[in-house]
Amino acid sequence: MSKDYYEILGVSKSASPDEIKAAFRKKAHEHHPDKGGNEEKFKEYNEAYQVLGNVEKRKQYDQFGSAFQSGQAGGTNYGGSSGFQNGGGFNMDFEDLSEMFGGFGDIFGFGGGSRGSSKRPARGRDMELSLNLDFKEAVFGLEKEIKFSKNITCGHCHGQGYEPGAKVENCSNCRGTGKISRLQRTILGNIQTQSVCPHCEGEGKTYSQKCGQCNGSGINHEQVKIKVRIPAGINNGESIRLSGQGEAGQKGAPAGDLYLRIKISAHSKFIRDAYDIRTEESISIKQAIIGDKIDIETINGLLKLKIPAGTQSGTIFKLKEKGIIKLHGHGVGDHYVKVIVKIPSNLSRKQKNLLEELDI
């Protein structure tokens, strides 16, 4: 009897591929055996999706009905390399299921699904180091040499893991695929699974002699020196990313990245406020009353600051664009000077009398 796959999934005959896929996912979630669902219903939904989810099979089904499969019974795997069958024509698409159920393949021990995968060389690990700078190094930038230890590509075997001149052959255990297949019994029947070949560890190749310097790993741990350009204006806590300067990858895989976390030492005089500089200067009562010009130390050297007559203690003066170059933008910060009027504590009798006469 012909099955109505559209009715099974609850979609119309004009449904788009995305609508069909969404309907299947919903049904599969509701009836998945691991979630207490009906196994027969689950198989039925999968059967419908295997046909309607494939453009060519859907065309044949629309023309001939479910009978179009009668000549393809038994060994046909509608899921292609990404499907499996239980020996009775039941096919499953693990690419869809792993996407829906998150690690479905691991439930059955496939290590990520029925596709299986040879062991790919792992990308090198990212690294993070602290880089200490003094105040003016961060303000003006510089080129700095740093030393640290990390995994680097073995110079003897160039990361290959075997001695130069060693005999390299396809693994006899997996025939060079890096994967081995096995049949496993599950609640859904017998399933053919794939896993990494233990003989060649997924490389697909074996060699007569491992590298004597790295013992076949392709990497060594050594101290290295690199030069780093520190941009002017970098601030405390910011990071510099150096692409490919992390630890070496395995067997020719890309290296990781190096992140330098900036730590800036405090300055005895300057206080940094983003890209502005703040300082304090003491002036006498006389300078505050009648005014004066005083020397101000900035990050770029000494400047003259005019103190107007009658300046009050705590007054802040702005030296425009005498601060720090803006790393993330344009322009330069400012320098703010706070003046503190110093009150004398040991006045002579004569000085006190003069102040009395001034009556201020």
N, C-alpha and C positions, 0 to 999 in steps of 0.2 A: 504494500500500500504506500502510495506516494506521501511523503511528509511535507508539510507546509513549514519550511524553515522560517519564513517571514513571521508567521503566526507564533512559532515557538519563541522567537526573540522579541515578539511584540512590536515589530516595525512594519511600515508600509513597503510595498514593492518599489516605491520610488525613493526609499531611504538612501541617504548618502553613506559612503564608507565610514565616515566619522560617527554617524548616527548608529550604524550597525555595530561598530566597535564599542560605543558607549553603552548600548543596550546589552551586549554580551558581558561587558564588565559588571554591570549592575546585577545581572542574573547570576553570574559566576560568584560574585561576592555573597549573594543571598544563599546559594546552594552549595558552596564549597564544602566538601566532606570534612576537612579539618576544622570547620567552624560549625559542625553539627548539621550540615545540609544534606540534601538527598543526593546520593552519588549518581543514581540513574538520571535524575534531572540534570545534574552537572554535566554528565556525558552527552546528554541530548543537546544542551545549549552549546557545548563545544563543537559537536558535529555540525550544527547549524551554522556556527560562526566559521568553521573551516571552509565551508562552501561559500557563504555570502560574503565572507571577508576576503575572498580571492576573486579578482576581476574575471579571470577566464572561467573558473568553476561556476561563478554566479551566472554568467552568460549561458553556459550549458544547462544549468539548473532551470533558468527561466524558460529555456526552449524545450527541455525534455523532462523536467521534474527530477525528483531524487533518483529516478531510475537510471539517470546518466552515469551513476557510479557503479552500476551492476557489472560492468566489464572491467572494473578496476579494483575488485575486492581483494582482501587478503593483504598483500605486501605493499600496496601503494601507501606512501607516507605523504598525505596532503600538506603536512607542515614543512616539507622540504627538510633541510638540514637543521632547522630550528624546532622541528616537531618530534614526537615520539609516538609509538603505537604499542598496544598491549597484546599484539598477536591476533586480535579479532577485528581489526579495522578501526579501532578507536584511536584517534590522533589528538595530540595536544600541542599547542603552541606555547612553548616556555617563555618566549620573548614577551608575549602578552601577559602571561601569568606572573612572571617575575616582576614585571612592571606594576601589576595590580597588587600582588600580595607581598612584595618586598622580600627577596631572598627565598622564594618558593623552592628554588633548586636546592638550597642548603638543607631543606627539610629532608630531602632524599639523598643528600650527600654528594651532589654533583659539584660542589664548590662553585656555584654561581650560575647553574642552569645546564640544560642538556647540550648546549652548543659546545661546552668544554672550551678550554683555552690553554694554549701552551704558555709556559712561564715566560712572560716578557721581562726583559731586563728592567730593573726598577730605577726610576729617576733618583738622582742624588738627593739627600736630605737638605732642606733649607737650614741655615744657621743664623743665629742672632748673637751679636757681640756688642758690648758696651765700648764706646769710644769717648775717652775723656779729653776735653778741650779746655784751654784757658779762655778767659773772657774775650780777649782780642782775637784769638784764633777763630772763634765763632763769628765775631763781628766782621772780620775782613776776609775770612776764608784762607785756605792754603792747600798745598799738596802734602799729604802725610803718609808715611810708610808705616804699615802695621804688620805685626807678626802674630800668627796663631797656628794651631794644629788642626788638621782636617784630613779626611780621606781624599786621596788624589788617585788619578789613573796610574796604574803601574807602568813605569817607564820601560821595564824589561819586556813585557808581553804586550804593551800598548793596550791594556785593558781586555785582551782576549781570554786570559785565564790559562793559556797553555804555553809551553816552551816554544820559542821560535824553532821551526823545523819539525815540530811534533806532528804525528799522523792524525788527521781529523777525519772522522767517518760519521755517517748517519747512524743514529742510535738503532741497534738491532731490536731492542725491546718495543719501541714505538714506531719503527721504520721512518724515523726522521720527523714525525709529526709533533713530537713533544707531548702527545696525549695517548692515553690508553682507554679502551672501552670495556665496560663490564655490564652484566645483566643483573638487575636488582628487583626483588619482589616488593611491591608496595600495595597500599590499599586500592590503587587504581590499576593493578595488574603488574606484569613484568615490564620494567623500564630499562632501556639501554642508556647508560650514563657514561660520561667521559670525565677523566681527571688527569692531573699532571703526571707525566711519566716519572716514577721514582728513580729510575736508572740514570736518566740524563738530566733530571730535575727540570724538565720542561724545555730544555734547549733544543732537543732534537738531534744533538750531535754529541759524540764522545771523542776524546783525544788520548793519545798514548801517554802523554806526560804533562802533568800540571805544571804551571809556572812555579819555579822554585822560590821566587821572591814574594809572590802574593798568595801562594798556595791555591791557585785557581780562582780566586775571587775577582781578580782584575783590578783591585785597588789596594793601596797601601796608606797607612796613617803617618803623615809627616808634618813637619813645621814648614810653613810657607811665609813668604813676604810679598805683599802687594802694595802698590801706591794708590792712594785714594784722594780724589779731588773733593775737598770740603767747600761747598758754596758759601759765599759771603752772606751773612744774615741768618744762618741756620740757628734754630732756637733749641733750648733745652727740651729733651723728650722726643724730638723729631727723629725720624729714621732716614737713612740712606739705603736704597736697595741697589745691590750690585748683582746684576743678572749673571748667572753661571759661575759665580764665585763661591758657591756653597760646596758641599761635599760631592765628590765624583759619583756618577751613576754607575750601575753595574753593567759590565760587558758592553761598553760603548753607549749606554743610555745617557741622556743629558744630565749635566750637573745641576744641583739645586742652586738657590740664590742665597746671597749673604745680606743680612740686614744689620746695619750699624746703628745702634741706639745711642743718640748723642747725650752726653752729660757735660754740662758746662760749669766750671769752677766759678765761685762768686768772686767779684772784684772788690778791692778794699774801698773804692770810692764810688764807682758807677753802679747804679741799680738799673737793671734792664726791665722795661715795661713794653712787651711786644717789640716794636722797632724804635721805641723812644728810650732816651736815657734820662735818668733823674739823679741829681746831685744836690747837696746842701753846701752853702757857703756862709761863714760867719762874718759879720761886719760890726764895726764899732758904733757907739751911740753918735759920735761925731759924723761918721759916714752916712748914717741913717738920717741925721738931721739936715746936714748941708749938702749931701750928695757926694759922689765920687765915681771913679772908674776903677774896677778891680779886674784882676786876671782870673779867668775861668779855665780850668782844665777840661778839655773835651777829648773824645776818642781820636780826634784829628790834630790835637795840639792845643796851645793856649790861645784864648780869645779875650778881648776886652769887653766887659759888660758895664754899661752905664747904670749907676745907682742914682735915681732921681732924689732930690731933696725931699725929706719927709717920708721916706720909705718905711713902712711898718714891718715889724718882725713877722715872718711867715709868708711874705709876699713871694709869688712865684713868677719868674721871668722865662720867656720862651725864646730859645735860640732856634730859629726856623731851619729845618733840614740839616741839623748838625748831629743827628742821631745815626741810626743803622740803616743800611741799604735793605730795602724790602725784598725778601727772597720770593715771596708769592705775590707779586704785583709790581707796580712801578713806583719810583720815587724813593725818598729817604725819610726816615723818622725825624723827630725833633729832639732837642735837648732842653729839659726843664730844670731851672735853677731856683731852689728855694733858699731865700736869705733869712738868716737868723741873727737878730740884733743881740750882740753880746753885752750883757749888763756887768759892769765892773763890780767887784766885791770888796776891794781894798783901796778905797779913796782916801787921799790925804785930807787933813783939815782944810787946806787951801782949796782943794778941788771941791770939797763939800760947800765951802763958803761961796765959791764962784757959782755953783748951781743954785744956791739960795738967792744970789743976786739976780741970776737970770730969771728965776721964778717961772720955770717951765715944767 
